Amino acid sequence: MRVGVLALQGAFREHVMLLEALEVAAVSVRLPQQLEDLDGLIIPGGESTAIGKLMESYSFYDPIKLRQGQGMAVWGTCAGAILVANSVLDGVEGQRSLGLMDITVRRNAFGRQVDSFEVDLAVAHLHGGDFRGVFIRAPWIEAVGEDVTVLARHEGVVVAARQGRMLATVFHPELTGDPRIHRYFIEDVIGA
């Protein structure tokens, strides 16, 4: 199994390290041709407009959509959740998303950098108790389509969801050292 992590900006190294700890072949994806032969792709947290501009500069939008349509699983964390969404609220003018997942995401919904926080979350399909959610200038998922399964909420707001071979988390699982959501992506989402 080969899982790529979009390595243009943001917390991509931490995802690579967790994948390697799970003995998965991790690829730091910097060019569109590296998407070939991947079973899954993680679009990391960072700054959604910066990642989006770099994706535009390196011509990633169409190749990611094509590979996802061919069966590659995609997981967006924080900024990545914004980028996989069908609709983005409070985005900057001209901000693009991939439109892969039937979710509406509100950018910076939990507040500014100083409003960042950690909280224990009950995440569906994870064994071993609550998962520590790290929220940094996090968005939230404001609406989900009928084919989307909500996996976790915080104070009534959706913070993790799945649609087929797509996963979105608005928090940063890669910053916890806890591999359970990465394992879920590998075994359940890619393995679907």
C-alpha positions as a Python dict, from the first residue, in 0.01 Angstrom:
ca = {
    (1, 'M'): (0, 0, 0),
    (2, 'R'): (124, 349, -89),
    (3, 'V'): (-22, 661, 72),
    (4, 'G'): (78, 1008, -38),
    (5, 'V'): (81, 1324, 168),
    (6, 'L'): (52, 1650, -25),
    (7, 'A'): (380, 1816, 74),
    (8, 'L'): (335, 2173, -48),
    (9, 'Q'): (272, 2351, 283),
    (10, 'G'): (151, 2267, 631),
    (11, 'A'): (183, 1967, 863),
    (12, 'F'): (279, 1704, 605),
    (13, 'R'): (590, 1568, 784),
    (14, 'E'): (386, 1458, 1087),
    (15, 'H'): (148, 1260, 862),
    (16, 'V'): (443, 1091, 690),
    (17, 'M'): (593, 994, 1026),
    (18, 'L'): (264, 839, 1149),
    (19, 'L'): (220, 646, 823),
    (20, 'E'): (575, 513, 849),
    (21, 'A'): (513, 413, 1213),
    (22, 'L'): (220, 207, 1079),
    (23, 'E'): (459, 49, 826),
    (24, 'V'): (286, 206, 527),
    (25, 'A'): (487, 328, 228),
    (26, 'A'): (451, 707, 261),
    (27, 'V'): (517, 939, -32),
    (28, 'S'): (573, 1314, 10),
    (29, 'V'): (382, 1437, -296),
    (30, 'R'): (527, 1753, -452),
    (31, 'L'): (438, 1698, -819),
    (32, 'P'): (113, 1573, -982),
    (33, 'Q'): (281, 1273, -1147),
    (34, 'Q'): (354, 1137, -796),
    (35, 'L'): (-21, 1072, -757),
    (36, 'E'): (6, 771, -989),
    (37, 'D'): (-12, 435, -812),
    (38, 'L'): (-120, 587, -478),
    (39, 'D'): (-392, 408, -284),
    (40, 'G'): (-467, 719, -79),
    (41, 'L'): (-377, 1085, -46),
    (42, 'I'): (-375, 1301, 266),
    (43, 'I'): (-418, 1675, 220),
    (44, 'P'): (-276, 1817, 543),
    (45, 'G'): (-357, 2108, 765),
    (46, 'G'): (-183, 2437, 709),
    (47, 'E'): (-318, 2750, 544),
    (48, 'S'): (-594, 2659, 299),
    (49, 'T'): (-543, 2958, 69),
    (50, 'A'): (-166, 2900, 52),
    (51, 'I'): (-209, 2527, -17),
    (52, 'G'): (-477, 2609, -277),
    (53, 'K'): (-251, 2859, -456),
    (54, 'L'): (35, 2608, -461),
    (55, 'M'): (-201, 2339, -589),
    (56, 'E'): (-299, 2580, -867),
    (57, 'S'): (65, 2667, -948),
    (58, 'Y'): (167, 2301, -968),
    (59, 'S'): (-153, 2196, -1154),
    (60, 'F'): (-283, 1955, -887),
    (61, 'Y'): (-660, 2018, -905),
    (62, 'D'): (-750, 1807, -1209),
    (63, 'P'): (-504, 1521, -1137),
    (64, 'I'): (-635, 1481, -779),
    (65, 'K'): (-996, 1477, -905),
    (66, 'L'): (-903, 1227, -1176),
    (67, 'R'): (-721, 993, -937),
    (68, 'Q'): (-1001, 1018, -679),
    (69, 'G'): (-1247, 926, -954),
    (70, 'Q'): (-1030, 623, -1031),
    (71, 'G'): (-1058, 504, -670),
    (72, 'M'): (-780, 680, -480),
    (73, 'A'): (-899, 756, -126),
    (74, 'V'): (-860, 1116, -7),
    (75, 'W'): (-840, 1252, 349),
    (76, 'G'): (-838, 1623, 424),
    (77, 'T'): (-729, 1743, 770),
    (78, 'C'): (-812, 2101, 880),
    (79, 'A'): (-711, 2306, 572),
    (80, 'G'): (-735, 1981, 376),
    (81, 'A'): (-1099, 1946, 484),
    (82, 'I'): (-1163, 2290, 334),
    (83, 'L'): (-995, 2180, 12),
    (84, 'V'): (-1198, 1859, -30),
    (85, 'A'): (-1534, 2029, 42),
    (86, 'N'): (-1802, 2103, -216),
    (87, 'S'): (-1866, 2441, -59),
    (88, 'V'): (-1654, 2680, 152),
    (89, 'L'): (-1806, 2955, 366),
    (90, 'D'): (-1599, 3259, 472),
    (91, 'G'): (-1331, 3179, 214),
    (92, 'V'): (-1120, 3447, 57),
    (93, 'E'): (-1222, 3579, -284),
    (94, 'G'): (-1131, 3333, -557),
    (95, 'Q'): (-1056, 3048, -314),
    (96, 'R'): (-1101, 2710, -486),
    (97, 'S'): (-1180, 2372, -344),
    (98, 'L'): (-1165, 2031, -507),
    (99, 'G'): (-1539, 1971, -458),
    (100, 'L'): (-1486, 1601, -385),
    (101, 'M'): (-1698, 1563, -72),
    (102, 'D'): (-2058, 1666, -18),
    (103, 'I'): (-1984, 1889, 279),
    (104, 'T'): (-2000, 2262, 347),
    (105, 'V'): (-1706, 2385, 554),
    (106, 'R'): (-1685, 2720, 733),
    (107, 'R'): (-1326, 2848, 730),
    (108, 'N'): (-1175, 2954, 1069),
    (109, 'A'): (-1510, 2880, 1235),
    (110, 'F'): (-1359, 2805, 1576),
    (111, 'G'): (-1175, 3138, 1579),
    (112, 'R'): (-829, 3279, 1532),
    (113, 'Q'): (-493, 3128, 1626),
    (114, 'V'): (-530, 3244, 1989),
    (115, 'D'): (-857, 3047, 2008),
    (116, 'S'): (-685, 2714, 1934),
    (117, 'F'): (-767, 2432, 2176),
    (118, 'E'): (-754, 2059, 2247),
    (119, 'V'): (-1048, 1842, 2348),
    (120, 'D'): (-1128, 1471, 2380),
    (121, 'L'): (-1363, 1350, 2105),
    (122, 'A'): (-1576, 1039, 2071),
    (123, 'V'): (-1497, 930, 1714),
    (124, 'A'): (-1714, 659, 1556),
    (125, 'H'): (-1535, 337, 1457),
    (126, 'L'): (-1229, 407, 1675),
    (127, 'H'): (-1145, 163, 1950),
    (128, 'G'): (-963, 253, 2269),
    (129, 'G'): (-1162, 549, 2398),
    (130, 'D'): (-1174, 915, 2307),
    (131, 'F'): (-936, 1076, 2059),
    (132, 'R'): (-755, 1399, 2148),
    (133, 'G'): (-858, 1661, 1891),
    (134, 'V'): (-610, 1943, 1828),
    (135, 'F'): (-795, 2243, 1681),
    (136, 'I'): (-576, 2520, 1535),
    (137, 'R'): (-764, 2802, 1359),
    (138, 'A'): (-996, 2520, 1268),
    (139, 'P'): (-1291, 2518, 1033),
    (140, 'W'): (-1604, 2319, 1107),
    (141, 'I'): (-1834, 2118, 887),
    (142, 'E'): (-2152, 2319, 872),
    (143, 'A'): (-2359, 2087, 651),
    (144, 'V'): (-2332, 1732, 519),
    (145, 'G'): (-2500, 1565, 224),
    (146, 'E'): (-2721, 1259, 265),
    (147, 'D'): (-2440, 1020, 165),
    (148, 'V'): (-2202, 1161, 428),
    (149, 'T'): (-2157, 986, 762),
    (150, 'V'): (-2080, 1205, 1063),
    (151, 'L'): (-1797, 1049, 1266),
    (152, 'A'): (-1751, 1308, 1541),
    (153, 'R'): (-1899, 1627, 1682),
    (154, 'H'): (-1777, 1890, 1925),
    (155, 'E'): (-2045, 2093, 2104),
    (156, 'G'): (-2295, 1984, 1839),
    (157, 'V'): (-2078, 2083, 1543),
    (158, 'V'): (-1951, 1822, 1294),
    (159, 'V'): (-1572, 1786, 1314),
    (160, 'A'): (-1517, 1456, 1130),
    (161, 'A'): (-1706, 1295, 844),
    (162, 'R'): (-1674, 1027, 579),
    (163, 'Q'): (-1823, 981, 234),
    (164, 'G'): (-1722, 657, 64),
    (165, 'R'): (-1346, 671, 7),
    (166, 'M'): (-1319, 1027, 139),
    (167, 'L'): (-1252, 1143, 494),
    (168, 'A'): (-1249, 1492, 647),
    (169, 'T'): (-1131, 1594, 993),
    (170, 'V'): (-1118, 1960, 1091),
    (171, 'F'): (-868, 1887, 1370),
    (172, 'H'): (-507, 1764, 1345),
    (173, 'P'): (-472, 1389, 1422),
    (174, 'E'): (-110, 1402, 1304),
    (175, 'L'): (-10, 1625, 1596),
    (176, 'T'): (-115, 1379, 1867),
    (177, 'G'): (110, 1082, 1801),
    (178, 'D'): (-207, 867, 1823),
    (179, 'P'): (-223, 661, 1501),
    (180, 'R'): (-585, 543, 1530),
    (181, 'I'): (-740, 778, 1273),
    (182, 'H'): (-453, 711, 1032),
    (183, 'R'): (-515, 338, 1084),
    (184, 'Y'): (-888, 395, 1021),
    (185, 'F'): (-802, 577, 694),
    (186, 'I'): (-574, 290, 586),
    (187, 'E'): (-789, -4, 691),
    (188, 'D'): (-1145, 125, 649),
    (189, 'V'): (-1141, 414, 400),
    (190, 'I'): (-868, 292, 163),
    (191, 'G'): (-962, -68, 237),
    (192, 'A'): (-1330, -8, 149),
}
